[in-house]
Amino acid sequence: MEQIQRTTRKIRIGKVEVGGDAPIVVQSMCATRTTDIDATVAQTRQLARAGAGVVRIAVDNEREVAALKEIRRQTSGITLSVDLQENYRIADKVAPFVDKIRYNPGHLHHIEKAKPIPQKVKWLVEIAREHDLAIRIGVNCGSVAPTFIEKYPNDQLAALVESAAYHCALMDEFRFKRFAVSLKDSDPAKVTEANRQFARRRPEVPIHLGVTEAGLPPDGIVKTRIAFEKLLAQGIGDTIRVSLTLPNERKHEEVAVGHQIVNDIKAGRFISVPEFGTGLNIISCPSCSRVENERFVELAQQVKEITSYASRHRITIAVMGCRVNGPGETDDADLGLWCGPTTVNLKKRERKLGNFKYDEVLSRLKLEVDQLIAARTASTV
């Protein structure tokens, strides 16, 4: 297959080059608790051995900052990115130990609410300059900044793209060029269209591709390929992450799948993919250090098993592992579960149905699925 030349500028993340004529970089993210230093060091090495060019670690508080310092000491030579979660104010504390900062524009309003967004971004840029770091602007469908949701109330895609474009404009204003952008959704069609629109707007900005909450393999792999094949074949995408719901000991499989997809596209090998959205669609996040109960992965697998009888019905079930993404990213699902330390919050669209113990929620979920099927069947009679 003839390769389409990418038009983005080349940026440096530590010793790794992204964009332009640099090879497509496969990334991944640790799913261990950051404060569990031994486990996080082991998984960082596991991902790097599998071929991850950049490994991301989530940090949200002072204890995790202290842990990150030791993790960095034990993983010298591996390119690290920090995910600032909801606490952008710790950027200056983590900066000495990483090569890149990832911030979510939709989370900047949580802290120092009276401070203007441009002022917060300018501070992050100053930290990046001081410590020789790259930045990723990570826009996510489930946590778009309220300003853009209000401005585009009936167009989630526009809110996603405009949020990314606005933060790029801030980078321009502050004369900072070592940044990449990601626009993620759990729907591969939306990921494809959002990134196409953004690439037309800002063809010089490196793009990090990902289908967030792609879910369990093999469905999660197929969803990811749907987007990646279309975009990478058009020269859109400079670095990728495959987000699969996997137990920790299998986390490196994300990296292997990412490399396989890239190699297949280079060789002109494309798969014939099903049209998602015509039957049961289970969305689940890839798990990370934000997960507060490790039974989350097992729960996602059980949800898939007990709802298999509904495979022909157009129902979306979202299974989220934490309080950061869970509440917002289950709103658009017919049924949503987001997992806390001891209970699971069950929702029907935006309406909360209640909190259930891990060993109790499945029976209630099945009841809700049955009711949905019955109601939709009755409406077609």
KEBABA-891788 format. One record per residue (C-alpha): x, y, z; residue in three letters; residue number from 1. Coordinates in pm, 1 decimal. Layout:
! residues N
+----------+----------+----------+------+-----+
!       xx !       yy !       zz ! code ! pos !
+----------+----------+----------+------+-----+
!        X !        Y !        Z !  ala ! NUM !
...
+----------+----------+----------+------+-----+
***
This chain:
! residues 381
+----------+----------+----------+------+-----+
!       xx !       yy !       zz ! code ! pos !
+----------+----------+----------+------+-----+
!      0.0 !      0.0 !      0.0 !  met !   1 !
!    129.8 !    346.3 !    -89.0 !  glu !   2 !
!    168.6 !    546.7 !    230.4 !  gln !   3 !
!      4.6 !    887.3 !    254.9 !  ile !   4 !
!    249.7 !   1148.6 !    379.9 !  gln !   5 !
!    152.3 !   1293.8 !    715.6 !  arg !   6 !
!    161.4 !   1673.5 !    728.3 !  thr !   7 !
!    209.0 !   1727.8 !   1101.3 !  thr !   8 !
!    515.3 !   1887.2 !   1256.4 !  arg !   9 !
!    756.6 !   1667.2 !   1445.3 !  lys !  10 !
!    772.4 !   1705.9 !   1823.1 !  ile !  11 !
!    991.2 !   1540.7 !   2084.5 !  arg !  12 !
!    868.7 !   1352.6 !   2392.9 !  ile !  13 !
!   1185.6 !   1277.4 !   2586.5 !  gly !  14 !
!   1392.5 !   1091.9 !   2326.0 !  lys !  15 !
!   1087.4 !    980.6 !   2126.9 !  val !  16 !
!    988.0 !   1171.8 !   1812.1 !  glu !  17 !
!    622.2 !   1200.4 !   1714.1 !  val !  18 !
!    473.5 !   1349.8 !   1397.8 !  gly !  19 !
!    605.2 !   1436.0 !   1053.8 !  gly !  20 !
!    810.7 !   1154.4 !    906.3 !  asp !  21 !
!    865.8 !    982.3 !   1242.6 !  ala !  22 !
!    727.5 !    627.2 !   1276.5 !  pro !  23 !
!    384.5 !    597.9 !   1438.4 !  ile !  24 !
!    439.1 !    555.6 !   1812.2 !  val !  25 !
!    230.9 !    305.7 !   2009.7 !  val !  26 !
!    155.8 !    413.5 !   2366.4 !  gln !  27 !
!    -11.1 !    256.3 !   2668.3 !  ser !  28 !
!   -110.0 !    341.3 !   3025.6 !  met !  29 !
!    -44.3 !    173.3 !   3358.6 !  cys !  30 !
!   -352.2 !     22.9 !   3523.6 !  ala !  31 !
!   -186.1 !    -28.8 !   3861.3 !  thr !  32 !
!   -234.1 !    197.7 !   4160.4 !  arg !  33 !
!     38.0 !    460.6 !   4130.9 !  thr !  34 !
!    111.2 !    436.1 !   4502.3 !  thr !  35 !
!    190.8 !     66.3 !   4453.5 !  asp !  36 !
!    542.2 !    141.3 !   4337.3 !  ile !  37 !
!    656.4 !   -216.6 !   4275.0 !  asp !  38 !
!    349.1 !   -301.8 !   4067.0 !  ala !  39 !
!    366.9 !     21.3 !   3866.8 !  thr !  40 !
!    738.1 !    -18.2 !   3796.1 !  val !  41 !
!    677.0 !   -377.3 !   3684.3 !  ala !  42 !
!    393.4 !   -276.5 !   3453.9 !  gln !  43 !
!    586.1 !     18.5 !   3310.3 !  thr !  44 !
!    866.7 !   -221.0 !   3218.2 !  arg !  45 !
!    614.2 !   -476.0 !   3088.7 !  gln !  46 !
!    460.6 !   -217.9 !   2852.0 !  leu !  47 !
!    798.9 !    -88.3 !   2738.6 !  ala !  48 !
!    920.2 !   -443.0 !   2661.4 !  arg !  49 !
!    608.6 !   -495.3 !   2451.5 !  ala !  50 !
!    700.7 !   -191.4 !   2242.2 !  gly !  51 !
!    528.6 !    104.2 !   2406.4 !  ala !  52 !
!    717.7 !    417.7 !   2304.1 !  gly !  53 !
!    548.8 !    619.9 !   2578.6 !  val !  54 !
!    397.9 !    491.2 !   2904.6 !  val !  55 !
!    139.1 !    706.2 !   3082.7 !  arg !  56 !
!     87.1 !    709.2 !   3459.9 !  ile !  57 !
!   -202.2 !    881.1 !   3638.3 !  ala !  58 !
!   -123.6 !   1115.8 !   3928.0 !  val !  59 !
!   -385.0 !   1303.5 !   4128.7 !  asp !  60 !
!   -240.8 !   1380.5 !   4472.4 !  asn !  61 !
!     75.3 !   1433.8 !   4678.2 !  glu !  62 !
!    113.6 !   1066.4 !   4774.0 !  arg !  63 !
!    112.1 !    970.8 !   4407.5 !  glu !  64 !
!    366.5 !   1244.0 !   4330.4 !  val !  65 !
!    604.5 !   1091.5 !   4585.9 !  ala !  66 !
!    547.0 !    747.4 !   4433.8 !  ala !  67 !
!    610.7 !    879.3 !   4083.4 !  leu !  68 !
!    952.2 !   1010.9 !   4188.3 !  lys !  69 !
!   1058.2 !    659.8 !   4288.3 !  glu !  70 !
!    893.2 !    503.6 !   3981.5 !  ile !  71 !
!   1096.3 !    737.8 !   3761.6 !  arg !  72 !
!   1417.7 !    639.9 !   3942.2 !  arg !  73 !
!   1350.7 !    271.1 !   3874.1 !  gln !  74 !
!   1240.4 !    314.0 !   3511.4 !  thr !  75 !
!   1523.6 !    525.9 !   3376.1 !  ser !  76 !
!   1530.3 !    517.0 !   2996.1 !  gly !  77 !
!   1154.5 !    466.6 !   2955.2 !  ile !  78 !
!    961.2 !    766.9 !   2822.9 !  thr !  79 !
!    694.3 !    861.6 !   3076.6 !  leu !  80 !
!    383.1 !   1075.7 !   3043.6 !  ser !  81 !
!    178.7 !   1193.8 !   3339.0 !  val !  82 !
!   -199.8 !   1210.4 !   3332.2 !  asp !  83 !
!   -298.5 !   1503.0 !   3553.5 !  leu !  84 !
!   -652.9 !   1375.3 !   3608.4 !  gln !  85 !
!   -860.1 !   1646.3 !   3780.6 !  glu !  86 !
!   -572.8 !   1816.6 !   3964.4 !  asn !  87 !
!   -374.7 !   2035.4 !   3724.2 !  tyr !  88 !
!   -207.5 !   2212.4 !   4018.5 !  arg !  89 !
!     36.4 !   1924.6 !   4076.1 !  ile !  90 !
!    199.4 !   1974.6 !   3734.2 !  ala !  91 !
!    502.1 !   2154.6 !   3877.6 !  asp !  92 !
!    558.8 !   1874.3 !   4129.3 !  lys !  93 !
!    548.0 !   1588.6 !   3876.0 !  val !  94 !
!    731.4 !   1772.6 !   3597.5 !  ala !  95 !
!   1085.8 !   1670.3 !   3705.7 !  pro !  96 !
!    995.8 !   1301.6 !   3674.1 !  phe !  97 !
!    823.1 !   1280.5 !   3331.8 !  val !  98 !
!    869.0 !   1366.3 !   2964.7 !  asp !  99 !
!    515.4 !   1477.1 !   2883.2 !  lys ! 100 !
!    208.6 !   1622.4 !   3054.2 !  ile ! 101 !
!   -139.1 !   1518.1 !   2945.6 !  arg ! 102 !
!   -421.7 !   1741.6 !   3060.1 !  tyr ! 103 !
!   -794.7 !   1717.5 !   2990.4 !  asn ! 104 !
!   -951.6 !   2056.6 !   2902.7 !  pro ! 105 !
!  -1275.7 !   1930.0 !   3055.3 !  gly ! 106 !
!  -1116.7 !   1894.0 !   3399.4 !  his ! 107 !
!   -948.9 !   2233.3 !   3432.4 !  leu ! 108 !
!  -1260.3 !   2394.4 !   3580.1 !  his ! 109 !
!  -1268.7 !   2161.9 !   3883.8 !  his ! 110 !
!   -999.2 !   2349.7 !   4078.5 !  ile ! 111 !
!   -963.1 !   2727.9 !   4124.9 !  glu ! 112 !
!  -1297.7 !   2785.6 !   3959.3 !  lys ! 113 !
!  -1256.8 !   3164.4 !   3953.3 !  ala ! 114 !
!   -928.2 !   3150.6 !   3761.5 !  lys ! 115 !
!   -967.5 !   3186.2 !   3381.1 !  pro ! 116 !
!   -884.2 !   2878.8 !   3170.4 !  ile ! 117 !
!   -618.6 !   3064.7 !   2965.2 !  pro ! 118 !
!   -433.4 !   3151.1 !   3284.4 !  gln ! 119 !
!   -429.6 !   2784.9 !   3390.2 !  lys ! 120 !
!   -307.1 !   2670.4 !   3049.1 !  val ! 121 !
!    -37.3 !   2938.7 !   3041.9 !  lys ! 122 !
!     92.4 !   2807.2 !   3375.6 !  trp ! 123 !
!    104.3 !   2452.0 !   3237.4 !  leu ! 124 !
!    295.4 !   2576.4 !   2932.5 !  val ! 125 !
!    545.7 !   2755.6 !   3155.4 !  glu ! 126 !
!    600.3 !   2434.5 !   3354.1 !  ile ! 127 !
!    651.2 !   2238.0 !   3030.7 !  ala ! 128 !
!    904.9 !   2490.5 !   2902.8 !  arg ! 129 !
!   1096.4 !   2496.1 !   3228.8 !  glu ! 130 !
!   1127.2 !   2117.0 !   3242.0 !  his ! 131 !
!   1165.8 !   2044.9 !   2867.9 !  asp ! 132 !
!    833.0 !   1861.2 !   2841.9 !  leu ! 133 !
!    582.4 !   1800.0 !   2566.5 !  ala ! 134 !
!    207.6 !   1843.8 !   2626.0 !  ile ! 135 !
!    -94.1 !   1646.7 !   2509.4 !  arg ! 136 !
!   -431.0 !   1817.4 !   2502.0 !  ile ! 137 !
!   -660.6 !   1521.3 !   2569.2 !  gly ! 138 !
!  -1024.4 !   1596.0 !   2484.8 !  val ! 139 !
!  -1267.3 !   1322.3 !   2583.1 !  asn ! 140 !
!  -1632.6 !   1277.8 !   2486.3 !  cys ! 141 !
!  -1744.9 !   1210.1 !   2843.3 !  gly ! 142 !
!  -1581.2 !   1514.5 !   2997.3 !  ser ! 143 !
!  -1600.4 !   1799.1 !   2747.0 !  val ! 144 !
!  -1562.5 !   2137.2 !   2917.9 !  ala ! 145 !
!  -1900.1 !   2282.4 !   3024.8 !  pro ! 146 !
!  -1843.3 !   2595.9 !   2815.7 !  thr ! 147 !
!  -1842.8 !   2393.8 !   2494.5 !  phe ! 148 !
!  -2131.9 !   2171.0 !   2597.3 !  ile ! 149 !
!  -2337.3 !   2484.7 !   2657.2 !  glu ! 150 !
!  -2226.3 !   2640.4 !   2329.1 !  lys ! 151 !
!  -2304.1 !   2326.8 !   2124.6 !  tyr ! 152 !
!  -2587.2 !   2164.2 !   2324.9 !  pro ! 153 !
!  -2705.7 !   1934.8 !   2046.6 !  asn ! 154 !
!  -2376.5 !   1862.3 !   1875.4 !  asp ! 155 !
!  -2130.6 !   1662.2 !   2085.0 !  gln ! 156 !
!  -1893.8 !   1626.3 !   1790.7 !  leu ! 157 !
!  -1870.1 !   2002.6 !   1743.2 !  ala ! 158 !
!  -1809.4 !   2050.8 !   2116.8 !  ala ! 159 !
!  -1524.5 !   1797.1 !   2102.5 !  leu ! 160 !
!  -1354.7 !   1954.1 !   1799.4 !  val ! 161 !
!  -1404.4 !   2315.1 !   1907.6 !  glu ! 162 !
!  -1264.3 !   2244.2 !   2254.0 !  ser ! 163 !
!   -949.6 !   2097.9 !   2098.0 !  ala ! 164 !
!   -918.9 !   2387.8 !   1853.0 !  ala ! 165 !
!   -956.5 !   2643.3 !   2132.9 !  tyr ! 166 !
!   -674.6 !   2490.0 !   2335.3 !  his ! 167 !
!   -454.6 !   2479.1 !   2026.3 !  cys ! 168 !
!   -519.4 !   2850.6 !   1986.5 !  ala ! 169 !
!   -402.7 !   2901.0 !   2345.2 !  leu ! 170 !
!    -82.4 !   2712.0 !   2265.8 !  met ! 171 !
!    -32.8 !   2944.3 !   1968.3 !  asp ! 172 !
!    -93.1 !   3247.1 !   2188.2 !  glu ! 173 !
!    171.2 !   3126.1 !   2433.9 !  phe ! 174 !
!    410.3 !   3035.3 !   2148.0 !  arg ! 175 !
!    435.7 !   2669.8 !   2245.4 !  phe ! 176 !
!    465.9 !   2409.7 !   1968.6 !  lys ! 177 !
!    564.1 !   2086.8 !   2143.9 !  arg ! 178 !
!    210.9 !   1960.5 !   2180.7 !  phe ! 179 !
!    -19.6 !   1693.7 !   2039.9 !  ala ! 180 !
!   -397.1 !   1658.9 !   2054.3 !  val ! 181 !
!   -634.5 !   1367.6 !   2106.5 !  ser ! 182 !
!  -1009.6 !   1362.7 !   2042.8 !  leu ! 183 !
!  -1155.4 !   1043.1 !   2188.3 !  lys ! 184 !
!  -1496.3 !    880.6 !   2195.9 !  asp ! 185 !
!  -1619.4 !    525.5 !   2250.3 !  ser ! 186 !
!  -1792.2 !    533.3 !   1909.8 !  asp ! 187 !
!  -1539.5 !    463.8 !   1630.6 !  pro ! 188 !
!  -1750.2 !    658.6 !   1379.9 !  ala ! 189 !
!  -1733.3 !    970.0 !   1600.0 !  lys ! 190 !
!  -1360.0 !    923.5 !   1654.3 !  val ! 191 !
!  -1311.4 !    904.9 !   1279.1 !  thr ! 192 !
!  -1517.6 !   1213.7 !   1201.2 !  glu ! 193 !
!  -1382.9 !   1424.1 !   1490.1 !  ala ! 194 !
!  -1022.9 !   1358.2 !   1391.1 !  asn ! 195 !
!  -1093.5 !   1423.3 !   1024.1 !  arg ! 196 !
!  -1249.5 !   1757.6 !   1110.4 !  gln ! 197 !
!   -966.3 !   1851.1 !   1342.0 !  phe ! 198 !
!   -698.6 !   1748.4 !   1090.0 !  ala ! 199 !
!   -857.9 !   1980.5 !    833.8 !  arg ! 200 !
!   -857.5 !   2264.8 !   1086.8 !  arg ! 201 !
!   -505.0 !   2211.6 !   1219.4 !  arg ! 202 !
!   -309.7 !   1993.5 !    971.5 !  pro ! 203 !
!     22.3 !   2075.0 !   1139.7 !  glu ! 204 !
!    -69.8 !   1950.9 !   1488.7 !  val ! 205 !
!     33.7 !   1590.5 !   1574.9 !  pro ! 206 !
!   -263.2 !   1370.0 !   1661.2 !  ile ! 207 !
!   -282.9 !   1094.2 !   1920.4 !  his ! 208 !
!   -552.7 !    843.8 !   1817.0 !  leu ! 209 !
!   -765.3 !    636.8 !   2051.6 !  gly ! 210 !
!  -1110.6 !    484.9 !   2087.1 !  val ! 211 !
!  -1179.5 !    535.4 !   2455.7 !  thr ! 212 !
!  -1348.7 !    255.5 !   2648.8 !  glu ! 213 !
!  -1324.4 !     23.4 !   2346.4 !  ala ! 214 !
!  -1397.4 !   -262.0 !   2587.2 !  gly ! 215 !
!  -1311.9 !   -629.1 !   2601.5 !  leu ! 216 !
!  -1133.5 !   -812.6 !   2320.8 !  pro ! 217 !
!  -1213.1 !   -909.0 !   2053.8 !  pro ! 218 !
!  -1489.4 !   -646.4 !   2016.3 !  asp ! 219 !
!  -1267.3 !   -371.2 !   2153.8 !  gly ! 220 !
!   -998.0 !   -451.5 !   1898.0 !  ile ! 221 !
!  -1250.0 !   -440.0 !   1614.3 !  val ! 222 !
!  -1390.7 !   -104.7 !   1729.4 !  lys ! 223 !
!  -1039.5 !     35.9 !   1742.2 !  thr ! 224 !
!   -949.7 !    -93.7 !   1397.1 !  arg ! 225 !
!  -1264.0 !     62.3 !   1250.2 !  ile ! 226 !
!  -1132.2 !    408.0 !   1339.5 !  ala ! 227 !
!   -759.5 !    350.4 !   1299.0 !  phe ! 228 !
!   -781.8 !    192.3 !    954.4 !  glu ! 229 !
!   -980.1 !    482.8 !    815.6 !  lys ! 230 !
!   -765.6 !    752.5 !    976.4 !  leu ! 231 !
!   -413.9 !    613.5 !    945.7 !  leu ! 232 !
!   -476.6 !    522.7 !    581.2 !  ala ! 233 !
!   -555.0 !    891.0 !    521.6 !  gln ! 234 !
!   -237.0 !   1009.2 !    691.8 !  gly ! 235 !
!   -420.4 !   1112.6 !   1009.4 !  ile ! 236 !
!   -259.5 !    997.4 !   1333.2 !  gly ! 237 !
!     97.9 !   1015.3 !   1461.7 !  asp ! 238 !
!     73.7 !    812.0 !   1782.2 !  thr ! 239 !
!   -190.7 !    564.9 !   1901.9 !  ile ! 240 !
!   -321.7 !    390.5 !   2208.5 !  arg ! 241 !
!   -543.7 !     81.6 !   2204.8 !  val ! 242 !
!   -769.5 !     90.8 !   2514.1 !  ser ! 243 !
!   -881.0 !   -258.4 !   2612.6 !  leu ! 244 !
!  -1037.4 !   -390.0 !   2931.6 !  thr ! 245 !
!   -773.6 !   -640.5 !   3043.2 !  leu ! 246 !
!   -637.3 !   -775.5 !   3372.4 !  pro ! 247 !
!   -300.2 !   -629.0 !   3470.3 !  asn ! 248 !
!    -97.3 !   -931.9 !   3369.2 !  glu ! 249 !
!   -230.5 !   -898.2 !   3012.8 !  arg ! 250 !
!   -203.5 !   -519.0 !   2980.4 !  lys ! 251 !
!     85.8 !   -545.4 !   2734.2 !  his ! 252 !
!   -157.8 !   -695.3 !   2481.1 !  glu ! 253 !
!   -279.0 !   -339.9 !   2411.2 !  glu ! 254 !
!     66.0 !   -258.0 !   2277.7 !  val ! 255 !
!     91.6 !   -573.4 !   2067.9 !  ala ! 256 !
!   -248.8 !   -504.1 !   1912.9 !  val ! 257 !
!   -147.3 !   -144.6 !   1837.6 !  gly ! 258 !
!    166.6 !   -254.6 !   1653.6 !  his ! 259 !
!    -29.5 !   -520.1 !   1464.3 !  gln ! 260 !
!   -284.0 !   -264.7 !   1342.5 !  ile ! 261 !
!    -11.0 !    -23.2 !   1229.9 !  val ! 262 !
!    182.7 !   -298.2 !   1051.2 !  asn ! 263 !
!   -131.0 !   -431.1 !    881.3 !  asp ! 264 !
!   -222.4 !    -87.2 !    749.5 !  ile ! 265 !
!    132.3 !    -33.2 !    618.1 !  lys ! 266 !
!    108.4 !   -366.7 !    436.9 !  ala ! 267 !
!   -237.1 !   -288.4 !    299.5 !  gly ! 268 !
!   -407.7 !   -552.7 !    509.6 !  arg ! 269 !
!   -752.4 !   -430.9 !    612.1 !  phe ! 270 !
!  -1022.8 !   -631.4 !    786.4 !  ile ! 271 !
!  -1390.7 !   -637.4 !    695.5 !  ser ! 272 !
!  -1546.9 !   -491.0 !   1006.5 !  val ! 273 !
!  -1905.2 !   -512.2 !   1130.5 !  pro ! 274 !
!  -2121.9 !   -202.8 !   1159.3 !  glu ! 275 !
!  -2137.6 !   -121.2 !   1528.3 !  phe ! 276 !
!  -2460.4 !     34.9 !   1647.7 !  gly ! 277 !
!  -2693.8 !   -224.1 !   1493.3 !  thr ! 278 !
!  -2684.5 !   -463.6 !   1789.7 !  gly ! 279 !
!  -2570.0 !   -490.9 !   2150.3 !  leu ! 280 !
!  -2275.1 !   -260.2 !   2215.4 !  asn ! 281 !
!  -2081.3 !   -296.8 !   2541.2 !  ile ! 282 !
!  -1846.7 !    -11.4 !   2622.3 !  ile ! 283 !
!  -1590.6 !    -52.0 !   2899.5 !  ser ! 284 !
!  -1284.8 !    149.5 !   2996.6 !  cys ! 285 !
!   -934.1 !      1.8 !   2975.0 !  pro ! 286 !
!   -876.0 !     25.6 !   3351.5 !  ser ! 287 !
!   -602.3 !    241.7 !   3500.6 !  cys ! 288 !
!   -480.5 !    357.5 !   3840.4 !  ser ! 289 !
!   -811.0 !    542.6 !   3892.5 !  arg ! 290 !
!   -997.9 !    211.4 !   3931.0 !  val ! 291 !
!  -1099.9 !    178.4 !   4296.2 !  glu ! 292 !
!  -1190.4 !   -190.6 !   4293.6 !  asn ! 293 !
!  -1001.5 !   -448.9 !   4090.8 !  glu ! 294 !
!  -1324.5 !   -647.1 !   4045.4 !  arg ! 295 !
!  -1413.3 !   -396.4 !   3773.9 !  phe ! 296 !
!  -1249.3 !   -601.3 !   3495.6 !  val ! 297 !
!  -1426.1 !   -918.0 !   3613.0 !  glu ! 298 !
!  -1755.7 !   -727.1 !   3624.9 !  leu ! 299 !
!  -1712.8 !   -607.7 !   3265.2 !  ala ! 300 !
!  -1656.2 !   -967.3 !   3154.3 !  gln ! 301 !
!  -1964.6 !  -1083.6 !   3346.8 !  gln ! 302 !
!  -2177.7 !   -808.6 !   3190.6 !  val ! 303 !
!  -2076.3 !   -929.8 !   2846.7 !  lys ! 304 !
!  -2161.0 !  -1290.6 !   2936.4 !  glu ! 305 !
!  -2501.1 !  -1235.1 !   3097.4 !  ile ! 306 !
!  -2624.0 !  -1002.0 !   2819.6 !  thr ! 307 !
!  -2512.8 !  -1216.4 !   2526.8 !  ser ! 308 !
!  -2875.0 !  -1321.5 !   2468.8 !  tyr ! 309 !
!  -2950.0 !   -959.6 !   2372.3 !  ala ! 310 !
!  -2690.3 !   -947.8 !   2093.4 !  ser ! 311 !
!  -2946.0 !   -858.3 !   1824.0 !  arg ! 312 !
!  -3097.7 !   -570.4 !   2015.0 !  his ! 313 !
!  -2967.3 !   -218.1 !   1971.4 !  arg ! 314 !
!  -2870.2 !   -153.8 !   2332.9 !  ile ! 315 !
!  -2559.3 !     20.0 !   2463.6 !  thr ! 316 !
!  -2424.2 !    -76.8 !   2806.2 !  ile ! 317 !
!  -2132.6 !    118.0 !   2952.9 !  ala ! 318 !
!  -1913.7 !    -23.9 !   3230.7 !  val ! 319 !
!  -1678.2 !    237.1 !   3378.5 !  met ! 320 !
!  -1413.4 !    178.7 !   3642.9 !  gly ! 321 !
!  -1391.6 !    506.8 !   3832.1 !  cys ! 322 !
!  -1551.3 !    826.8 !   3957.6 !  arg ! 323 !
!  -1351.2 !   1046.0 !   3715.1 !  val ! 324 !
!  -1500.3 !    920.6 !   3388.9 !  asn ! 325 !
!  -1784.8 !    704.8 !   3516.6 !  gly ! 326 !
!  -2059.7 !    956.6 !   3591.7 !  pro ! 327 !
!  -2027.9 !   1153.0 !   3267.8 !  gly ! 328 !
!  -1942.6 !    875.4 !   3025.6 !  glu ! 329 !
!  -2239.4 !    658.0 !   3121.2 !  thr ! 330 !
!  -2493.6 !    934.0 !   3049.1 !  asp ! 331 !
!  -2530.1 !    844.6 !   2680.9 !  asp ! 332 !
!  -2562.0 !    469.0 !   2735.9 !  ala ! 333 !
!  -2898.6 !    296.0 !   2764.0 !  asp ! 334 !
!  -2765.3 !    140.1 !   3083.7 !  leu ! 335 !
!  -2450.2 !    244.3 !   3266.4 !  gly ! 336 !
!  -2247.7 !    102.1 !   3550.8 !  leu ! 337 !
!  -1968.1 !    293.0 !   3717.4 !  trp ! 338 !
!  -1769.6 !    126.5 !   3988.7 !  cys ! 339 !
!  -1681.2 !    262.1 !   4331.2 !  gly ! 340 !
!  -1469.8 !    101.7 !   4603.9 !  pro ! 341 !
!  -1750.8 !   -118.4 !   4741.2 !  thr ! 342 !
!  -2059.5 !    -56.8 !   4526.0 !  thr ! 343 !
!  -2160.7 !    -15.7 !   4163.9 !  val ! 344 !
!  -2373.8 !    278.8 !   4053.9 !  asn ! 345 !
!  -2637.1 !    167.3 !   3804.5 !  leu ! 346 !
!  -2790.0 !    424.3 !   3567.8 !  lys ! 347 !
!  -3046.5 !    437.3 !   3291.6 !  lys ! 348 !
!  -2919.8 !    717.3 !   3069.2 !  arg ! 349 !
!  -2874.5 !   1012.4 !   3307.2 !  glu ! 350 !
!  -3112.1 !    872.9 !   3572.7 !  arg ! 351 !
!  -2955.2 !    690.8 !   3865.8 !  lys ! 352 !
!  -3122.9 !    360.6 !   3951.6 !  leu ! 353 !
!  -2924.7 !    299.4 !   4270.1 !  gly ! 354 !
!  -2606.1 !    164.6 !   4427.7 !  asn ! 355 !
!  -2558.3 !   -213.2 !   4433.7 !  phe ! 356 !
!  -2297.1 !   -448.6 !   4572.6 !  lys ! 357 !
!  -2073.1 !   -608.6 !   4311.7 !  tyr ! 358 !
!  -2242.3 !   -947.2 !   4355.6 !  asp ! 359 !
!  -2592.8 !   -796.2 !   4334.7 !  glu ! 360 !
!  -2579.5 !   -556.4 !   4040.7 !  val ! 361 !
!  -2585.1 !   -815.9 !   3763.0 !  leu ! 362 !
!  -2933.6 !   -944.6 !   3843.1 !  ser ! 363 !
!  -3071.4 !   -589.9 !   3843.6 !  arg ! 364 !
!  -2889.2 !   -512.9 !   3518.9 !  leu ! 365 !
!  -3045.4 !   -817.2 !   3350.8 !  lys ! 366 !
!  -3390.0 !   -705.1 !   3468.9 !  leu ! 367 !
!  -3332.7 !   -361.2 !   3314.7 !  glu ! 368 !
!  -3213.4 !   -517.5 !   2987.2 !  val ! 369 !
!  -3523.8 !   -737.7 !   2974.5 !  asp ! 370 !
!  -3745.9 !   -434.6 !   3034.1 !  gln ! 371 !
!  -3574.6 !   -239.4 !   2757.1 !  leu ! 372 !
!  -3620.3 !   -525.3 !   2511.4 !  ile ! 373 !
!  -3986.8 !   -568.7 !   2609.8 !  ala ! 374 !
!  -4059.3 !   -195.8 !   2577.0 !  ala ! 375 !
!  -3894.8 !   -168.6 !   2235.9 !  arg ! 376 !
!  -4059.0 !   -484.8 !   2110.3 !  thr ! 377 !
!  -4401.2 !   -357.2 !   2219.7 !  ala ! 378 !
!  -4345.8 !    -24.8 !   2043.5 !  ser ! 379 !
!  -4288.9 !   -198.9 !   1710.6 !  thr ! 380 !
!  -4605.5 !   -409.0 !   1729.1 !  val ! 381 !
+----------+----------+----------+------+-----+
***
